[in-house]
Amino acid sequence: MHLTFRQISYFVATAEAGSVSGAATRLNISQSAITESVRALEAQTGAVLFDRSSKGVTLTYQGHQFLRHSRLILAAVADAGRVLKTGSEAVSGVLNLGVTSLVSGYFLADLLARFRRIFPNVQVKVVEEDRAFIEHLLVNGELNVALMLVSNLEDHDALEFETLVRSRNRVWLPAGHNLLAQEQVTLAAINEEPLIGLSIDEMPQSTAALWQSARLRPNFALTTSSVEAVRSLVATGAGVAIMPDMTFRAWSLEGDRLEARSIQGVEVTVDVGVAWRRGSVISDQAQIFLHLAREYRSER
């Protein structure tokens, strides 16, 4: 099997755009070139990577797995070029990095892997704590920078931040659920269902605000600290969940499918970003991390 960089690039563009036409526009090439490339890729891998419909394409379970590896390949190639240009091996020292639990599961690994590939002589010390304690460590100068939820940031006088990803809340539903017939689901309709809650990274406060604004009391079946448990429970029909898009995957670890729908009238987002102490001299290592985080934002 001989896969090309172009095939992988076209596949990632199609997956992220959700349609061949969207990928073609993004890459400024013909739709037929995208279609032929993806078909050749599926033939070479022996896997169906997309489900096709009149509305566009969605990733299959194998497609989701391949997308993860494809993004790593593209990032590694980009990083290799950067290493040759910057002489990054001359950069050393320590980066004290904070992270909150929900963010660590979806953003830390990729950013940290990229940082270490380009700057192998910088020692990275990671502290995972809740948002309030991460803020405390930043203000005290014990952390150089933090990767965290910034939508709930409290100490705006002492901290600066940049948003990397803004993630809207949607309702997760098991395959075949009657609410899937709707493009948007009301909170009142969701309130008729048993709800699976996530207990980490101030998610209870975020979802509670939604219910309070609608003057409804949610019907929680159970609450868990595991996103994968939420995914599995929803996929097997134990309930529905309101979750940020950044955590959505269409398949549980057991291979059960779930889908997501927008929530009518809900515009509140969960924002991931980087934060540091206002007015402080940002170390070279932290500046490098901020630069890579900004590049990551432009790729999302």
Phi and psi in degrees as GROMACS dihedral restraints (atoms count N, CA, C in turn):
[ dihedral_restraints ]
;  ai    aj    ak    al  type     phi  dphi    fc
    3     4     5     6     1  -122.4    20    10
    4     5     6     7     1    99.0    20    10
    6     7     8     9     1   -92.0    20    10
    7     8     9    10     1   144.9    20    10
    9    10    11    12     1  -105.7    20    10
   10    11    12    13     1   158.0    20    10
   12    13    14    15     1   -60.8    20    10
   13    14    15    16     1   -37.3    20    10
   15    16    17    18     1   -63.9    20    10
   16    17    18    19     1   -44.1    20    10
   18    19    20    21     1   -58.2    20    10
   19    20    21    22     1   -44.8    20    10
   21    22    23    24     1   -65.3    20    10
   22    23    24    25     1   -41.5    20    10
   24    25    26    27     1   -62.6    20    10
   25    26    27    28     1   -43.8    20    10
   27    28    29    30     1   -66.3    20    10
   28    29    30    31     1   -39.3    20    10
   30    31    32    33     1   -61.9    20    10
   31    32    33    34     1   -47.5    20    10
   33    34    35    36     1   -62.5    20    10
   34    35    36    37     1   -42.9    20    10
   36    37    38    39     1   -61.5    20    10
   37    38    39    40     1   -40.5    20    10
   39    40    41    42     1   -67.1    20    10
   40    41    42    43     1   -42.9    20    10
   42    43    44    45     1   -62.5    20    10
   43    44    45    46     1   -42.0    20    10
   45    46    47    48     1   -74.9    20    10
   46    47    48    49     1   -32.9    20    10
   48    49    50    51     1   -80.7    20    10
   49    50    51    52     1   -25.7    20    10
   51    52    53    54     1    78.9    20    10
   52    53    54    55     1     8.0    20    10
   54    55    56    57     1  -163.3    20    10
   55    56    57    58     1   155.9    20    10
   57    58    59    60     1   -67.9    20    10
   58    59    60    61     1   -40.6    20    10
   60    61    62    63     1   -63.2    20    10
   61    62    63    64     1   -40.3    20    10
   63    64    65    66     1   -64.6    20    10
   64    65    66    67     1   -40.3    20    10
   66    67    68    69     1   -66.2    20    10
   67    68    69    70     1   -40.1    20    10
   69    70    71    72     1   -63.3    20    10
   70    71    72    73     1   -41.0    20    10
   72    73    74    75     1   -64.8    20    10
   73    74    75    76     1   -43.7    20    10
   75    76    77    78     1   -62.5    20    10
   76    77    78    79     1   -39.9    20    10
   78    79    80    81     1   -92.9    20    10
   79    80    81    82     1    -8.0    20    10
   81    82    83    84     1    60.1    20    10
   82    83    84    85     1    46.5    20    10
   84    85    86    87     1  -134.0    20    10
   85    86    87    88     1   176.1    20    10
   87    88    89    90     1   -76.6    20    10
   88    89    90    91     1   153.3    20    10
   90    91    92    93     1   -64.6    20    10
   91    92    93    94     1   -34.9    20    10
   93    94    95    96     1   -64.2    20    10
   94    95    96    97     1   -34.5    20    10
   96    97    98    99     1   -65.2    20    10
   97    98    99   100     1   -40.4    20    10
   99   100   101   102     1   -64.5    20    10
  100   101   102   103     1   -49.0    20    10
  102   103   104   105     1   -59.0    20    10
  103   104   105   106     1   -47.6    20    10
  105   106   107   108     1   -63.6    20    10
  106   107   108   109     1   -39.5    20    10
  108   109   110   111     1   -65.5    20    10
  109   110   111   112     1   -44.9    20    10
  111   112   113   114     1   -67.2    20    10
  112   113   114   115     1   -40.7    20    10
  114   115   116   117     1   -62.4    20    10
  115   116   117   118     1   -41.4    20    10
  117   118   119   120     1   -64.5    20    10
  118   119   120   121     1   -38.4    20    10
  120   121   122   123     1   -64.1    20    10
  121   122   123   124     1   -43.1    20    10
  123   124   125   126     1   -65.0    20    10
  124   125   126   127     1   -38.6    20    10
  126   127   128   129     1   -65.7    20    10
  127   128   129   130     1   -40.7    20    10
  129   130   131   132     1   -71.3    20    10
  130   131   132   133     1   -37.0    20    10
  132   133   134   135     1   -84.5    20    10
  133   134   135   136     1   -19.0    20    10
  135   136   137   138     1    72.5    20    10
  136   137   138   139     1    22.9    20    10
  138   139   140   141     1  -129.1    20    10
  139   140   141   142     1   144.6    20    10
  141   142   143   144     1   -86.4    20    10
  142   143   144   145     1   113.5    20    10
  144   145   146   147     1   -92.5    20    10
  145   146   147   148     1   -23.6    20    10
  147   148   149   150     1  -131.3    20    10
  148   149   150   151     1   144.5    20    10
  150   151   152   153     1   -93.5    20    10
  151   152   153   154     1   126.1    20    10
  153   154   155   156     1   -98.9    20    10
  154   155   156   157     1   143.0    20    10
  156   157   158   159     1  -150.4    20    10
  157   158   159   160     1   175.7    20    10
  159   160   161   162     1   -66.4    20    10
  160   161   162   163     1   -20.5    20    10
  162   163   164   165     1   -87.4    20    10
  163   164   165   166     1   -10.3    20    10
  165   166   167   168     1   138.5    20    10
  166   167   168   169     1  -147.1    20    10
  168   169   170   171     1  -128.8    20    10
  169   170   171   172     1   147.9    20    10
  171   172   173   174     1  -129.7    20    10
  172   173   174   175     1   147.0    20    10
  174   175   176   177     1   -70.4    20    10
  175   176   177   178     1   139.6    20    10
  177   178   179   180     1   -79.4    20    10
  178   179   180   181     1   177.7    20    10
  180   181   182   183     1   -59.9    20    10
  181   182   183   184     1   -45.4    20    10
  183   184   185   186     1   -65.1    20    10
  184   185   186   187     1   -33.5    20    10
  186   187   188   189     1   -63.7    20    10
  187   188   189   190     1   -41.2    20    10
  189   190   191   192     1   -61.2    20    10
  190   191   192   193     1   -42.8    20    10
  192   193   194   195     1   -64.6    20    10
  193   194   195   196     1   -42.5    20    10
  195   196   197   198     1   -69.5    20    10
  196   197   198   199     1   -33.2    20    10
  198   199   200   201     1   -62.0    20    10
  199   200   201   202     1   -43.2    20    10
  201   202   203   204     1   -57.4    20    10
  202   203   204   205     1   -48.4    20    10
  204   205   206   207     1   -69.1    20    10
  205   206   207   208     1   -35.3    20    10
  207   208   209   210     1   -64.6    20    10
  208   209   210   211     1   -41.9    20    10
  210   211   212   213     1   -62.7    20    10
  211   212   213   214     1   -38.8    20    10
  213   214   215   216     1   -64.1    20    10
  214   215   216   217     1   -39.3    20    10
  216   217   218   219     1   -63.2    20    10
  217   218   219   220     1   -48.2    20    10
  219   220   221   222     1   -62.6    20    10
  220   221   222   223     1   -40.7    20    10
  222   223   224   225     1   -66.0    20    10
  223   224   225   226     1   -40.4    20    10
  225   226   227   228     1   -64.6    20    10
  226   227   228   229     1   -39.6    20    10
  228   229   230   231     1   -65.2    20    10
  229   230   231   232     1   -44.2    20    10
  231   232   233   234     1   -62.5    20    10
  232   233   234   235     1   -40.5    20    10
  234   235   236   237     1   -67.4    20    10
  235   236   237   238     1   -36.9    20    10
  237   238   239   240     1   -60.8    20    10
  238   239   240   241     1   -42.1    20    10
  240   241   242   243     1   -64.8    20    10
  241   242   243   244     1   -37.7    20    10
  243   244   245   246     1   -66.7    20    10
  244   245   246   247     1   -38.6    20    10
  246   247   248   249     1   -59.9    20    10
  247   248   249   250     1   -43.2    20    10
  249   250   251   252     1   -64.8    20    10
  250   251   252   253     1   -31.6    20    10
  252   253   254   255     1   -84.2    20    10
  253   254   255   256     1   -31.5    20    10
  255   256   257   258     1  -100.8    20    10
  256   257   258   259     1   -15.9    20    10
  258   259   260   261     1    61.1    20    10
  259   260   261   262     1    44.3    20    10
  261   262   263   264     1   -67.6    20    10
  262   263   264   265     1   -15.6    20    10
  264   265   266   267     1   -65.7    20    10
  265   266   267   268     1   -17.0    20    10
  267   268   269   270     1   -75.9    20    10
  268   269   270   271     1   -15.3    20    10
  270   271   272   273     1   -84.5    20    10
  271   272   273   274     1   128.2    20    10
  273   274   275   276     1  -137.2    20    10
  274   275   276   277     1  -164.5    20    10
  276   277   278   279     1   104.9    20    10
  277   278   279   280     1  -161.5    20    10
  279   280   281   282     1  -128.3    20    10
  280   281   282   283     1   137.8    20    10
  282   283   284   285     1  -114.5    20    10
  283   284   285   286     1   117.1    20    10
  285   286   287   288     1   -94.5    20    10
  286   287   288   289     1   109.2    20    10
  288   289   290   291     1  -115.5    20    10
  289   290   291   292     1   128.1    20    10
  291   292   293   294     1   -98.2    20    10
  292   293   294   295     1   153.4    20    10
  294   295   296   297     1  -153.4    20    10
  295   296   297   298     1   145.0    20    10
  297   298   299   300     1   -96.2    20    10
  298   299   300   301     1   159.3    20    10
  300   301   302   303     1   -63.4    20    10
  301   302   303   304     1   -45.1    20    10
  303   304   305   306     1   -64.9    20    10
  304   305   306   307     1   -40.2    20    10
  306   307   308   309     1   -67.2    20    10
  307   308   309   310     1   -37.4    20    10
  309   310   311   312     1   -61.0    20    10
  310   311   312   313     1   -32.9    20    10
  312   313   314   315     1   -74.6    20    10
  313   314   315   316     1   -18.1    20    10
  315   316   317   318     1  -124.0    20    10
  316   317   318   319     1   -13.7    20    10
  318   319   320   321     1  -130.8    20    10
  319   320   321   322     1   -29.7    20    10
  321   322   323   324     1   -63.6    20    10
  322   323   324   325     1   -46.7    20    10
  324   325   326   327     1   -58.6    20    10
  325   326   327   328     1   -46.6    20    10
  327   328   329   330     1   -65.9    20    10
  328   329   330   331     1   -45.6    20    10
  330   331   332   333     1   -66.2    20    10
  331   332   333   334     1   -41.5    20    10
  333   334   335   336     1   -67.4    20    10
  334   335   336   337     1   -40.1    20    10
  336   337   338   339     1   -63.2    20    10
  337   338   339   340     1   -42.0    20    10
  339   340   341   342     1   -64.4    20    10
  340   341   342   343     1   -45.5    20    10
  342   343   344   345     1   -59.1    20    10
  343   344   345   346     1   -44.5    20    10
  345   346   347   348     1   -71.5    20    10
  346   347   348   349     1   -31.6    20    10
  348   349   350   351     1   -64.9    20    10
  349   350   351   352     1   -40.5    20    10
  351   352   353   354     1   -83.9    20    10
  352   353   354   355     1   -36.5    20    10
  354   355   356   357     1  -124.7    20    10
  355   356   357   358     1    71.0    20    10
  357   358   359   360     1   -66.8    20    10
  358   359   360   361     1   -17.3    20    10
  360   361   362   363     1   -95.1    20    10
  361   362   363   364     1     4.6    20    10
  363   364   365   366     1   -94.2    20    10
  364   365   366   367     1   124.9    20    10
  366   367   368   369     1   -84.3    20    10
  367   368   369   370     1   124.4    20    10
  369   370   371   372     1  -105.4    20    10
  370   371   372   373     1   122.0    20    10
  372   373   374   375     1  -109.8    20    10
  373   374   375   376     1   118.6    20    10
  375   376   377   378     1  -105.8    20    10
  376   377   378   379     1   132.2    20    10
  378   379   380   381     1  -117.9    20    10
  379   380   381   382     1   119.9    20    10
  381   382   383   384     1  -103.4    20    10
  382   383   384   385     1   120.4    20    10
  384   385   386   387     1  -147.7    20    10
  385   386   387   388     1   177.7    20    10
  387   388   389   390     1   -75.0    20    10
  388   389   390   391     1   166.6    20    10
  390   391   392   393     1   -57.8    20    10
  391   392   393   394     1   -44.1    20    10
  393   394   395   396     1   -62.2    20    10
  394   395   396   397     1   -41.6    20    10
  396   397   398   399     1   -73.6    20    10
  397   398   399   400     1   -34.4    20    10
  399   400   401   402     1   -61.7    20    10
  400   401   402   403     1   -42.5    20    10
  402   403   404   405     1   -58.8    20    10
  403   404   405   406     1   -44.3    20    10
  405   406   407   408     1   -58.8    20    10
  406   407   408   409     1   -45.3    20    10
  408   409   410   411     1   -66.4    20    10
  409   410   411   412     1   -36.3    20    10
  411   412   413   414     1   -65.2    20    10
  412   413   414   415     1   -47.0    20    10
  414   415   416   417     1   -62.5    20    10
  415   416   417   418     1   -37.3    20    10
  417   418   419   420     1   -77.4    20    10
  418   419   420   421     1    -6.1    20    10
  420   421   422   423     1    80.2    20    10
  421   422   423   424     1    12.6    20    10
  423   424   425   426     1   -82.6    20    10
  424   425   426   427     1   -16.6    20    10
  426   427   428   429     1  -122.7    20    10
  427   428   429   430     1   142.9    20    10
  429   430   431   432     1   -78.3    20    10
  430   431   432   433     1   -41.0    20    10
  432   433   434   435     1  -158.5    20    10
  433   434   435   436     1   157.6    20    10
  435   436   437   438     1  -135.3    20    10
  436   437   438   439     1   143.2    20    10
  438   439   440   441     1  -104.6    20    10
  439   440   441   442     1   114.7    20    10
  441   442   443   444     1  -160.9    20    10
  442   443   444   445     1   173.7    20    10
  444   445   446   447     1   -73.3    20    10
  445   446   447   448     1   122.0    20    10
  447   448   449   450     1  -104.0    20    10
  448   449   450   451     1    -7.0    20    10
  450   451   452   453     1   -67.9    20    10
  451   452   453   454     1   -22.5    20    10
  453   454   455   456     1  -107.7    20    10
  454   455   456   457     1    11.6    20    10
  456   457   458   459     1   -56.8    20    10
  457   458   459   460     1   134.3    20    10
  459   460   461   462     1  -102.0    20    10
  460   461   462   463     1   -46.3    20    10
  462   463   464   465     1   -89.1    20    10
  463   464   465   466     1    72.7    20    10
  465   466   467   468     1   -69.8    20    10
  466   467   468   469     1   -23.2    20    10
  468   469   470   471     1   -71.8    20    10
  469   470   471   472     1   -31.9    20    10
  471   472   473   474     1  -100.9    20    10
  472   473   474   475     1   -14.1    20    10
  474   475   476   477     1  -125.9    20    10
  475   476   477   478     1   145.7    20    10
  477   478   479   480     1  -109.9    20    10
  478   479   480   481     1   155.3    20    10
  480   481   482   483     1  -153.5    20    10
  481   482   483   484     1   160.0    20    10
  483   484   485   486     1  -129.6    20    10
  484   485   486   487     1   135.8    20    10
  486   487   488   489     1   -83.0    20    10
  487   488   489   490     1   130.5    20    10
  489   490   491   492     1   -97.6    20    10
  490   491   492   493     1   -45.6    20    10
  492   493   494   495     1  -138.0    20    10
  493   494   495   496     1   129.8    20    10
  495   496   497   498     1  -108.5    20    10
  496   497   498   499     1   116.7    20    10
  498   499   500   501     1  -116.3    20    10
  499   500   501   502     1   118.5    20    10
  501   502   503   504     1   -78.9    20    10
  502   503   504   505     1   156.6    20    10
  504   505   506   507     1   -86.1    20    10
  505   506   507   508     1   136.6    20    10
  507   508   509   510     1  -134.9    20    10
  508   509   510   511     1   165.5    20    10
  510   511   512   513     1   -94.9    20    10
  511   512   513   514     1   130.3    20    10
  513   514   515   516     1   -91.1    20    10
  514   515   516   517     1   135.8    20    10
  516   517   518   519     1  -134.4    20    10
  517   518   519   520     1   147.1    20    10
  519   520   521   522     1   -72.8    20    10
  520   521   522   523     1   155.3    20    10
  522   523   524   525     1   -56.6    20    10
  523   524   525   526     1   136.4    20    10
  525   526   527   528     1    86.5    20    10
  526   527   528   529     1    -1.0    20    10
  528   529   530   531     1   -67.0    20    10
  529   530   531   532     1   144.1    20    10
  531   532   533   534     1   -64.1    20    10
  532   533   534   535     1   -26.9    20    10
  534   535   536   537     1   -73.4    20    10
  535   536   537   538     1   -11.4    20    10
  537   538   539   540     1   -68.4    20    10
  538   539   540   541     1   -16.3    20    10
  540   541   542   543     1   -70.2    20    10
  541   542   543   544     1   -14.7    20    10
  543   544   545   546     1  -101.2    20    10
  544   545   546   547     1   140.6    20    10
  546   547   548   549     1   -72.1    20    10
  547   548   549   550     1   -36.2    20    10
  549   550   551   552     1  -129.1    20    10
  550   551   552   553     1   141.1    20    10
  552   553   554   555     1  -114.8    20    10
  553   554   555   556     1   137.2    20    10
  555   556   557   558     1   -81.7    20    10
  556   557   558   559     1   155.6    20    10
  558   559   560   561     1   -63.4    20    10
  559   560   561   562     1   -32.8    20    10
  561   562   563   564     1   -62.0    20    10
  562   563   564   565     1   -40.4    20    10
  564   565   566   567     1   -68.4    20    10
  565   566   567   568     1   -40.4    20    10
  567   568   569   570     1   -63.2    20    10
  568   569   570   571     1   -34.7    20    10
  570   571   572   573     1   -65.7    20    10
  571   572   573   574     1   -15.2    20    10
  573   574   575   576     1   -82.0    20    10
  574   575   576   577     1    -8.3    20    10
  576   577   578   579     1  -106.2    20    10
  577   578   579   580     1   151.6    20    10
  579   580   581   582     1   -64.8    20    10
  580   581   582   583     1   136.4    20    10
  582   583   584   585     1  -109.7    20    10
  583   584   585   586     1   135.9    20    10
  585   586   587   588     1  -100.3    20    10
  586   587   588   589     1   123.9    20    10
  588   589   590   591     1  -107.4    20    10
  589   590   591   592     1   152.0    20    10
  591   592   593   594     1  -108.5    20    10
  592   593   594   595     1   130.8    20    10
  594   595   596   597     1   -98.5    20    10
  595   596   597   598     1    -4.1    20    10
  597   598   599   600     1   -96.7    20    10
  598   599   600   601     1   161.4    20    10
  600   601   602   603     1    51.9    20    10
  601   602   603   604     1    41.9    20    10
  603   604   605   606     1    61.7    20    10
  604   605   606   607     1    20.4    20    10
  606   607   608   609     1   -62.8    20    10
  607   608   609   610     1   -35.5    20    10
  609   610   611   612     1   -58.9    20    10
  610   611   612   613     1   -40.7    20    10
  612   613   614   615     1   -66.3    20    10
  613   614   615   616     1   -39.5    20    10
  615   616   617   618     1   -64.6    20    10
  616   617   618   619     1   -45.9    20    10
  618   619   620   621     1   -73.6    20    10
  619   620   621   622     1   -32.3    20    10
  621   622   623   624     1   -61.3    20    10
  622   623   624   625     1   -36.4    20    10
  624   625   626   627     1   -63.6    20    10
  625   626   627   628     1   -35.5    20    10
  627   628   629   630     1   -63.9    20    10
  628   629   630   631     1   -46.2    20    10
  630   631   632   633     1   -67.5    20    10
  631   632   633   634     1   -38.9    20    10
  633   634   635   636     1   -64.5    20    10
  634   635   636   637     1   -38.6    20    10
  636   637   638   639     1   -64.5    20    10
  637   638   639   640     1   -29.0    20    10
  639   640   641   642     1   -94.2    20    10
  640   641   642   643     1    -0.2    20    10
  642   643   644   645     1    56.3    20    10
  643   644   645   646     1    45.8    20    10
  645   646   647   648     1  -125.2    20    10
  646   647   648   649     1   153.7    20    10
  648   649   650   651     1  -111.1    20    10
  649   650   651   652     1   116.8    20    10
  651   652   653   654     1   -68.5    20    10
  652   653   654   655     1   151.0    20    10
  654   655   656   657     1  -100.6    20    10
  655   656   657   658     1    81.1    20    10
  657   658   659   660     1   -75.4    20    10
  658   659   660   661     1   124.4    20    10
  660   661   662   663     1   -81.6    20    10
  661   662   663   664     1   -40.9    20    10
  663   664   665   666     1  -167.2    20    10
  664   665   666   667     1   163.1    20    10
  666   667   668   669     1  -127.5    20    10
  667   668   669   670     1   139.4    20    10
  669   670   671   672     1  -136.1    20    10
  670   671   672   673     1   158.2    20    10
  672   673   674   675     1   -93.5    20    10
  673   674   675   676     1     2.1    20    10
  675   676   677   678     1  -110.8    20    10
  676   677   678   679     1   122.1    20    10
  678   679   680   681     1   -64.1    20    10
  679   680   681   682     1   -38.1    20    10
  681   682   683   684     1   -65.1    20    10
  682   683   684   685     1   -33.5    20    10
  684   685   686   687     1   -66.9    20    10
  685   686   687   688     1   -41.2    20    10
  687   688   689   690     1   -57.6    20    10
  688   689   690   691     1   -46.3    20    10
  690   691   692   693     1   -61.1    20    10
  691   692   693   694     1   -46.5    20    10
  693   694   695   696     1   -66.3    20    10
  694   695   696   697     1   -41.4    20    10
  696   697   698   699     1   -65.7    20    10
  697   698   699   700     1   -41.9    20    10
  699   700   701   702     1   -65.5    20    10
  700   701   702   703     1   -46.1    20    10
  702   703   704   705     1   -62.4    20    10
  703   704   705   706     1   -29.6    20    10
  705   706   707   708     1   -95.2    20    10
  706   707   708   709     1     7.0    20    10
  708   709   710   711     1    88.0    20    10
  709   710   711   712     1    15.3    20    10
  711   712   713   714     1   -75.8    20    10
  712   713   714   715     1   -16.7    20    10
  714   715   716   717     1   167.6    20    10
  715   716   717   718     1  -172.3    20    10
  717   718   719   720     1  -118.6    20    10
  718   719   720   721     1   168.3    20    10
  720   721   722   723     1  -144.2    20    10
  721   722   723   724     1   147.2    20    10
  723   724   725   726     1  -102.2    20    10
  724   725   726   727     1   116.8    20    10
  726   727   728   729     1  -140.4    20    10
  727   728   729   730     1   153.0    20    10
  729   730   731   732     1   -71.2    20    10
  730   731   732   733     1   146.3    20    10
  732   733   734   735     1   -57.5    20    10
  733   734   735   736     1   -30.9    20    10
  735   736   737   738     1   -61.3    20    10
  736   737   738   739     1   -21.3    20    10
  738   739   740   741     1   -96.5    20    10
  739   740   741   742     1    -3.0    20    10
  741   742   743   744     1   -75.0    20    10
  742   743   744   745     1   132.2    20    10
  744   745   746   747     1  -136.2    20    10
  745   746   747   748     1   140.6    20    10
  747   748   749   750     1   -77.7    20    10
  748   749   750   751     1    -4.5    20    10
  750   751   752   753     1  -134.9    20    10
  751   752   753   754     1   139.8    20    10
  753   754   755   756     1   -80.4    20    10
  754   755   756   757     1   171.5    20    10
  756   757   758   759     1   -61.8    20    10
  757   758   759   760     1   -26.3    20    10
  759   760   761   762     1   -84.3    20    10
  760   761   762   763     1    -3.6    20    10
  762   763   764   765     1    90.5    20    10
  763   764   765   766     1    10.6    20    10
  765   766   767   768     1   -85.0    20    10
  766   767   768   769     1   144.5    20    10
  768   769   770   771     1   -93.6    20    10
  769   770   771   772     1   145.8    20    10
  771   772   773   774     1  -139.7    20    10
  772   773   774   775     1   163.1    20    10
  774   775   776   777     1  -132.8    20    10
  775   776   777   778     1   167.7    20    10
  777   778   779   780     1  -129.9    20    10
  778   779   780   781     1   147.6    20    10
  780   781   782   783     1  -132.3    20    10
  781   782   783   784     1   148.8    20    10
  783   784   785   786     1   -65.7    20    10
  784   785   786   787     1   154.4    20    10
  786   787   788   789     1  -106.7    20    10
  787   788   789   790     1   123.0    20    10
  789   790   791   792     1   -60.2    20    10
  790   791   792   793     1   127.4    20    10
  792   793   794   795     1    79.6    20    10
  793   794   795   796     1     1.5    20    10
  795   796   797   798     1  -102.8    20    10
  796   797   798   799     1   113.6    20    10
  798   799   800   801     1  -113.1    20    10
  799   800   801   802     1    -2.5    20    10
  801   802   803   804     1   -64.5    20    10
  802   803   804   805     1   135.4    20    10
  804   805   806   807     1  -117.2    20    10
  805   806   807   808     1   158.8    20    10
  807   808   809   810     1  -104.9    20    10
  808   809   810   811     1   118.1    20    10
  810   811   812   813     1  -108.3    20    10
  811   812   813   814     1   129.4    20    10
  813   814   815   816     1  -104.1    20    10
  814   815   816   817     1   136.7    20    10
  816   817   818   819     1  -158.5    20    10
  817   818   819   820     1  -171.5    20    10
  819   820   821   822     1  -114.6    20    10
  820   821   822   823     1   143.2    20    10
  822   823   824   825     1  -133.9    20    10
  823   824   825   826     1   150.3    20    10
  825   826   827   828     1  -151.3    20    10
  826   827   828   829     1   168.5    20    10
  828   829   830   831     1   -73.0    20    10
  829   830   831   832     1   129.1    20    10
  831   832   833   834     1   -64.3    20    10
  832   833   834   835     1   134.0    20    10
  834   835   836   837     1    81.4    20    10
  835   836   837   838     1    -3.3    20    10
  837   838   839   840     1   -83.3    20    10
  838   839   840   841     1   158.2    20    10
  840   841   842   843     1   -80.5    20    10
  841   842   843   844     1   114.7    20    10
  843   844   845   846     1   -79.4    20    10
  844   845   846   847     1   125.9    20    10
  846   847   848   849     1   -63.3    20    10
  847   848   849   850     1   159.7    20    10
  849   850   851   852     1   -58.1    20    10
  850   851   852   853     1   -40.8    20    10
  852   853   854   855     1   -64.2    20    10
  853   854   855   856     1   -41.0    20    10
  855   856   857   858     1   -68.7    20    10
  856   857   858   859     1   -37.2    20    10
  858   859   860   861     1   -61.2    20    10
  859   860   861   862     1   -41.1    20    10
  861   862   863   864     1   -63.2    20    10
  862   863   864   865     1   -43.9    20    10
  864   865   866   867     1   -62.8    20    10
  865   866   867   868     1   -42.2    20    10
  867   868   869   870     1   -61.7    20    10
  868   869   870   871     1   -40.3    20    10
  870   871   872   873     1   -62.9    20    10
  871   872   873   874     1   -44.7    20    10
  873   874   875   876     1   -67.2    20    10
  874   875   876   877     1   -35.6    20    10
  876   877   878   879     1   -64.3    20    10
  877   878   879   880     1   -38.0    20    10
  879   880   881   882     1   -67.6    20    10
  880   881   882   883     1   -37.8    20    10
  882   883   884   885     1   -64.4    20    10
  883   884   885   886     1   -39.5    20    10
  885   886   887   888     1   -61.3    20    10
  886   887   888   889     1   -41.0    20    10
  888   889   890   891     1   -60.3    20    10
  889   890   891   892     1   -42.8    20    10
  891   892   893   894     1   -68.1    20    10
  892   893   894   895     1   -20.3    20    10
  894   895   896   897     1   -88.3    20    10
  895   896   897   898     1   -15.1    20    10
